[in-house]
């Protein structure tokens, strides 16, 4: 261990750490042990003797030093090193490397992240994309809010209910909220209500992936219904066919293609639903709102004429949310960027073996997506 002693130079007046003004009145002297960057393999401790000053504006304060924050037990340059190491290493590895406790490393990293993301510049924020991710077992979710144009996460909140999202959006400056033109979300009522209440000028755009996924759940219900009615031979064919019906045709391998073809040839309801699924995707190719509305009506009529009862509820859902689908013509946006962010989040979770401090976890996500 290397010990460095620092004494105040009485030839110079101390500076108040509150207002950064020179102060003549010294209240008391104290000693503090401060960790600094290691020297080779040796731990470096600075034994700092500092002055508490009596400031006319701030009262009794510790004097200001350039190399260490008031009352901190580590130097700025050690904090910067810890922060940089934590970008690529786990907290445990950094703790072992620098011979700091796990809590010290985490607190330093957390503090540095808070300083960097305390005041994000949102003046150019125009388009948002919002989606939820599964955080823990038993339906524990986080809501991720990102800038669609840059891919940067600007907020992470616990849960996916109305209050969680609305409370975050209401904290944004009024000018920022008024400047947001469009938001890409799924057809989740809580998100829709929060966006309508908090972002008065924003158009809601429903994401292709989530709408098709919702229709995929309808197909799965049709498959279960048809399976129960099928004869033994057809049941054998339909076993383990769930993902065949949900996959895109171009993603099927050589074994899956003939099996799917045979299922569709022998079951009219599944064949109809499968064709409607691919047809539905065309809706997001339109750039004209009028033509998009015409195609949506046409698709709903096809689904209605099929006579499949399970499709009727989905038609109502689609009609109810038509405004958000048609808005895609003006703002061709989606939540696809959040899929890439989700992969980064999984890496962060895996590196730390899970997070219990959600505020810290949210800051790590924001840092991982910042440019």
FENBEL-V524464 format. One record per residue. N is the residue number from 1. OMEGA is omega in radians with two decimals (* if undefined). D_FIRST is the distance of its C-alpha to the first C-alpha in whole Angstrom. Layout:
# FENBEL-V524464
((N/OMEGA/D_FIRST) (N/OMEGA/D_FIRST))
This chain:
# FENBEL-V524464
((1/3.10/0) (2/-3.12/4) (3/3.12/7) (4/3.14/10) (5/3.10/13) (6/3.13/16) (7/3.09/20) (8/3.10/23) (9/-3.04/26) (10/3.08/29) (11/-3.09/31) (12/3.13/31) (13/3.07/32) (14/3.13/30) (15/3.12/31) (16/-3.14/31) (17/3.13/30) (18/-3.07/33) (19/3.11/35) (20/3.05/33) (21/3.07/36) (22/-3.06/35) (23/-3.12/35) (24/-3.02/36) (25/3.12/35) (26/-3.10/32) (27/-3.09/32) (28/3.07/29) (29/3.09/25) (30/3.11/22) (31/3.12/18) (32/3.08/16) (33/-3.04/13) (34/3.08/13) (35/3.09/11) (36/3.10/11) (37/3.12/12) (38/3.08/9) (39/-2.99/9) (40/3.13/11) (41/-3.07/9) (42/3.04/5) (43/3.14/5) (44/3.10/6) (45/3.05/7) (46/3.06/11) (47/-3.03/12) (48/2.98/16) (49/-3.05/19) (50/-3.09/22) (51/2.91/26) (52/-3.04/28) (53/3.08/31) (54/-3.07/35) (55/-3.14/36) (56/-3.13/40) (57/-2.97/40) (58/-3.06/37) (59/-3.14/37) (60/-3.13/33) (61/3.01/31) (62/3.13/27) (63/-3.09/27) (64/3.00/26) (65/-3.11/23) (66/-2.96/24) (67/-3.09/20) (68/3.10/20) (69/3.11/23) (70/3.08/24) (71/-3.14/22) (72/-3.14/20) (73/3.12/16) (74/-3.12/15) (75/3.11/16) (76/-3.08/20) (77/3.03/18) (78/3.11/16) (79/3.12/19) (80/3.11/21) (81/3.12/19) (82/-3.13/19) (83/-3.13/23) (84/3.13/24) (85/-3.12/22) (86/3.07/24) (87/-3.04/27) (88/-3.07/27) (89/3.06/25) (90/3.12/25) (91/-3.13/23) (92/3.14/21) (93/3.11/21) (94/3.11/19) (95/3.14/17) (96/-3.09/16) (97/-3.05/15) (98/3.13/13) (99/3.01/11) (100/3.07/13) (101/3.12/16) (102/-3.14/20) (103/3.12/21) (104/3.14/18) (105/-3.12/19) (106/-3.13/23) (107/3.10/23) (108/-3.13/21) (109/3.13/24) (110/-3.13/27) (111/3.13/26) (112/3.11/26) (113/3.13/29) (114/3.14/31) (115/-3.08/30) (116/-3.04/32) (117/3.11/35) (118/-3.11/36) (119/3.13/39) (120/3.10/40) (121/-3.12/43) (122/-3.06/46) (123/-3.12/49) (124/-3.12/50) (125/-3.12/50) (126/-3.01/53) (127/3.13/53) (128/2.93/51) (129/-3.02/51) (130/3.11/50) (131/3.10/50) (132/3.03/48) (133/3.07/46) (134/-3.06/45) (135/3.10/42) (136/3.10/42) (137/3.09/45) (138/3.01/48) (139/3.02/49) (140/-3.02/46) (141/2.92/46) (142/3.04/44) (143/-3.10/46) (144/3.10/45) (145/-3.06/46) (146/3.00/46) (147/-3.06/47) (148/-3.03/50) (149/-3.12/50) (150/-3.09/46) (151/-3.12/45) (152/3.05/42) (153/3.14/42) (154/3.13/42) (155/3.06/42) (156/-3.12/41) (157/-3.13/43) (158/-3.14/43) (159/3.14/47) (160/3.13/50) (161/-3.10/52) (162/-3.07/54) (163/-3.10/52) (164/-3.11/49) (165/-3.10/50) (166/3.14/52) (167/3.10/49) (168/-3.09/47) (169/-3.13/50) (170/3.13/51) (171/3.07/47) (172/3.09/48) (173/-3.09/49) (174/-3.14/53) (175/3.12/54) (176/-3.13/51) (177/-3.13/53) (178/-3.12/57) (179/-3.11/56) (180/-3.03/55) (181/-3.07/58) (182/3.13/57) (183/3.08/55) (184/3.13/55) (185/3.00/55) (186/-3.06/57) (187/3.14/60) (188/-3.02/58) (189/-3.13/60) (190/3.12/57) (191/-3.13/55) (192/-3.11/59) (193/-3.12/59) (194/3.14/56) (195/-3.14/56) (196/-3.09/60) (197/-2.96/59) (198/-3.10/56) (199/-2.97/57) (200/-3.07/60) (201/-3.03/61) (202/3.00/59) (203/3.10/61) (204/3.13/60) (205/3.13/60) (206/-3.03/60) (207/3.11/58) (208/-3.07/60) (209/-3.07/58) (210/3.11/58) (211/3.12/62) (212/3.09/62) (213/3.09/60) (214/3.10/62) (215/3.08/65) (216/3.09/63) (217/3.07/63) (218/3.12/67) (219/-3.13/68) (220/3.09/66) (221/3.09/68) (222/3.13/71) (223/3.12/70) (224/3.12/70) (225/-3.13/73) (226/3.13/75) (227/-3.13/73) (228/-3.12/74) (229/-2.99/78) (230/3.04/78) (231/-3.08/79) (232/-3.11/78) (233/3.14/78) (234/3.09/76) (235/3.12/74) (236/-3.14/72) (237/-3.06/72) (238/3.12/70) (239/3.13/68) (240/-3.13/64) (241/-3.06/66) (242/-3.05/64) (243/3.04/61) (244/-3.10/64) (245/-3.11/66) (246/-3.12/63) (247/2.97/62) (248/-3.06/63) (249/-3.09/66) (250/-3.13/64) (251/3.13/61) (252/3.09/63) (253/-3.04/63) (254/3.13/66) (255/-3.06/66) (256/-3.07/66) (257/3.14/68) (258/3.13/71) (259/3.13/70) (260/-3.14/70) (261/-3.12/73) (262/3.12/75) (263/-3.10/74) (264/3.12/75) (265/-3.05/78) (266/3.13/79) (267/-3.06/78) (268/-3.10/79) (269/3.13/77) (270/3.11/73) (271/3.14/75) (272/-3.13/76) (273/-3.12/72) (274/3.12/71) (275/3.12/73) (276/3.12/72) (277/3.13/68) (278/-3.13/68) (279/-3.12/71) (280/-3.10/69) (281/-3.14/66) (282/-3.10/69) (283/-3.09/69) (284/3.10/65) (285/-3.09/67) (286/3.08/69) (287/3.09/69) (288/-3.14/72) (289/-3.11/72) (290/3.14/75) (291/3.10/75) (292/3.11/72) (293/3.13/74) (294/-3.12/77) (295/3.13/75) (296/3.11/73) (297/3.14/77) (298/-3.13/78) (299/3.14/75) (300/3.10/76) (301/3.08/79) (302/-3.12/79) (303/-3.14/77) (304/-3.12/79) (305/-3.13/82) (306/3.14/80) (307/3.14/81) (308/-3.01/78) (309/-3.10/77) (310/3.13/73) (311/-3.06/73) (312/3.14/75) (313/3.13/72) (314/3.08/70) (315/3.11/73) (316/3.11/72) (317/-3.11/69) (318/3.13/69) (319/-3.13/72) (320/-3.08/70) (321/-3.08/67) (322/-3.10/69) (323/-3.11/68) (324/3.09/64) (325/-3.14/65) (326/3.11/68) (327/3.09/65) (328/3.11/63) (329/-3.14/66) (330/-3.14/65) (331/-3.14/61) (332/-3.09/60) (333/-3.06/57) (334/3.10/55) (335/-3.10/52) (336/3.13/51) (337/-3.14/48) (338/3.08/47) (339/3.07/47) (340/3.10/45) (341/3.12/42) (342/3.11/43) (343/3.09/42) (344/3.14/38) (345/3.12/38) (346/3.11/38) (347/3.13/36) (348/3.13/33) (349/-3.10/34) (350/-3.13/34) (351/-3.08/30) (352/-3.08/29) (353/3.14/32) (354/3.14/34) (355/3.06/33) (356/3.09/34) (357/-3.04/33) (358/3.10/36) (359/3.11/35) (360/3.12/32) (361/3.11/34) (362/3.12/36) (363/3.10/34) (364/3.11/32) (365/3.12/36) (366/-3.13/37) (367/-3.11/34) (368/-3.11/35) (369/-3.12/38) (370/-3.11/38) (371/*/39))
